[in-house]
Structure formats: structure tokens, C-alpha cells
């Protein structure tokens, strides 16, 4: 529940309580007990409704985002290019080579999909990742 909504509800409660205070103390105590119970009930209903809406609408937002891994692009001495992932803590390693950067990246993507298919075929766990392509400082 938003802080502003809660402050508004408490403010209305306090204003109403002050009006009843002017009438008599016994009525005020009855009012406080009944109103607090009703207020808690209303707040729990609002909270349940909010959580249900949040689950229905926000499921995609709260899903675990893919881990981002750098894919380093380098040029070899022979002029060919290679792409490799820099995460050495994973169960797999993806590489790709080619005569151009584009060709190396395409080979890298194909190899990633091959590894993913292999893991699926043999019922192995596979951590999907998102790659951020980074040019090696040697190419700059």
C-alpha cells in the first residue's frame, strides 16, 4: 500500500476520532475499537488485491533477468577474429571464429545455440545468458 494512501486513511481516522471525542469518551472508545478492526480488514483486503494485481501484471518484471556476460572480440595474428565469453564460472564456454568480426559473432551465436540444444537434449541444466559484445583493447 502506498504511504500517501495510508496517511490519508489514518488522517480520516484521527479527524473522525476528534469529532467523537467531543461527544463522549465511551462512544469514542467504541468507535476506536470498531474502526480499528474495520481499518485492519480494509487494509488486508486492499493488500490482497494489490498483491493479486501485482502478480498478474508484474510477473514479467519480477522474473529473473538473464545474467549478462561479456563476449570479447579479438583479432589473431593471422588476421582472423575470435569471440569468446569471459565467464569462467559457468558449466560451458562459447567461442566463435571468422575472417571478419561479423562472421566471428555469427559463429559465436550458432555455437551458443548448439550448446543450448545439447544441454536440452541430454537433460542438463543450462544457464541462459545475454551477451554484451566488447571489443578487445588490442583492436582499439
C-alpha positions as CSV (number, residue, x, y, z in Angstrom):
1,X,0.0,0.0,0.0
2,X,1.3,3.4,-0.8
3,X,2.4,5.7,2.0
4,X,0.1,8.5,0.9
5,X,-2.9,6.3,1.0
6,X,-2.1,5.1,4.5
7,X,-1.6,8.6,5.7
8,X,-4.9,9.7,4.2
9,X,-6.7,6.7,5.9
10,X,-5.1,7.5,9.3
11,X,-5.9,11.2,8.9
12,X,-9.5,10.4,8.3
13,X,-9.5,8.1,11.3
14,X,-8.0,10.8,13.5
15,X,-10.3,13.5,12.4
16,X,-13.3,11.3,13.0
17,X,-12.0,10.3,16.4
18,X,-11.6,14.0,17.4
19,X,-15.3,14.6,16.4
20,X,-16.3,11.7,18.6
21,X,-14.1,12.9,21.4
22,X,-16.3,16.0,21.6
23,X,-19.4,13.8,22.1
24,X,-18.2,11.5,24.8
25,X,-15.4,9.2,25.8
26,X,-17.3,5.9,26.0
27,X,-18.6,6.4,22.4
28,X,-15.1,7.3,21.4
29,X,-13.7,4.0,22.8
30,X,-16.4,2.0,21.0
31,X,-15.6,3.9,17.8
32,X,-11.9,3.3,18.1
33,X,-12.3,-0.4,18.6
34,X,-14.7,-0.8,15.8
35,X,-12.9,1.5,13.4
36,X,-9.5,-0.1,14.1
37,X,-11.0,-3.5,13.3
38,X,-12.6,-2.2,10.1
39,X,-9.4,-0.4,9.1
40,X,-7.4,-3.6,9.5
41,X,-9.9,-5.5,7.5
42,X,-9.9,-2.9,4.7
43,X,-6.1,-2.7,4.7
44,X,-5.8,-6.5,4.4
45,X,-8.4,-6.6,1.5
46,X,-6.5,-3.8,-0.3
47,X,-3.2,-5.5,0.3
48,X,-4.5,-8.9,-1.0
49,X,-6.0,-7.1,-4.1
50,X,-2.7,-5.2,-4.7
51,X,-0.7,-8.5,-4.4
52,X,-3.0,-10.3,-6.9
53,X,-2.8,-7.4,-9.4
54,X,1.0,-7.3,-8.9
55,X,1.3,-11.0,-9.6
56,X,-0.9,-10.8,-12.7
57,X,0.7,-7.7,-14.2
58,X,4.2,-7.7,-12.8
59,X,5.2,-11.3,-13.2
60,X,7.3,-10.4,-16.2
61,X,9.0,-7.5,-14.5
62,X,10.0,-9.6,-11.4
63,X,11.2,-12.6,-13.4
64,X,14.9,-13.2,-13.0
65,X,16.7,-11.2,-15.7
66,X,19.3,-13.1,-17.7
67,X,22.9,-12.8,-16.5
68,X,24.9,-10.6,-18.7
69,X,28.2,-12.0,-19.9
70,X,30.9,-10.2,-21.9
71,X,31.7,-11.6,-25.3
72,X,35.3,-10.4,-26.1
73,X,36.2,-9.8,-29.7
74,X,39.8,-10.1,-30.6
75,X,41.9,-10.3,-33.7
76,X,44.5,-13.0,-34.1
77,X,48.0,-12.6,-35.6
78,X,46.8,-14.3,-38.8
79,X,44.1,-11.6,-39.3
80,X,41.1,-13.8,-38.3
81,X,38.8,-12.7,-35.5
82,X,37.6,-14.6,-32.5
83,X,34.9,-14.1,-29.9
84,X,34.8,-15.8,-26.5
85,X,32.9,-15.4,-23.3
86,X,34.7,-14.1,-20.3
87,X,32.7,-16.0,-17.7
88,X,34.9,-18.9,-16.4
89,X,32.5,-19.8,-13.6
90,X,29.9,-21.4,-15.9
91,X,29.4,-25.0,-17.0
92,X,30.1,-24.2,-20.6
93,X,32.3,-21.9,-22.7
94,X,31.3,-20.4,-26.1
95,X,33.7,-19.3,-28.8
96,X,33.5,-18.4,-32.4
97,X,36.0,-17.5,-35.2
98,X,35.8,-16.0,-38.6
99,X,37.5,-13.9,-41.2
100,X,35.5,-10.8,-40.2
101,X,34.0,-9.6,-36.9
102,X,30.5,-10.3,-38.2
103,X,31.5,-13.8,-39.2
104,X,33.0,-14.5,-35.8
105,X,30.0,-13.1,-34.0
106,X,27.6,-15.3,-36.1
107,X,29.7,-18.4,-35.4
108,X,29.7,-17.5,-31.7
109,X,25.9,-17.2,-31.7
110,X,25.5,-20.5,-33.6
111,X,27.8,-22.3,-31.1
112,X,25.8,-20.9,-28.2
113,X,22.6,-22.3,-29.7
114,X,24.3,-25.6,-30.3
115,X,25.4,-25.8,-26.7
116,X,21.9,-24.9,-25.5
117,X,20.4,-27.7,-27.7
118,X,22.9,-30.2,-26.4
119,X,22.1,-29.4,-22.8
120,X,18.3,-29.7,-23.6
121,X,18.8,-33.0,-25.5
122,X,20.7,-34.6,-22.6
123,X,18.6,-33.0,-19.8
124,X,21.4,-31.0,-18.5
125,X,20.9,-27.7,-16.6
126,X,21.6,-24.7,-18.8
127,X,22.0,-21.2,-17.6
128,X,20.9,-18.9,-20.4
129,X,22.8,-15.6,-20.6
130,X,22.7,-12.4,-22.5
131,X,25.9,-11.4,-24.3
132,X,27.4,-7.9,-24.4
133,X,29.9,-7.7,-27.2
134,X,33.1,-6.0,-26.2
135,X,36.0,-5.1,-28.5
136,X,39.4,-6.1,-27.0
137,X,41.6,-3.2,-26.1
138,X,44.2,-4.7,-28.6
139,X,41.8,-3.8,-31.5
140,X,41.4,-0.2,-30.4
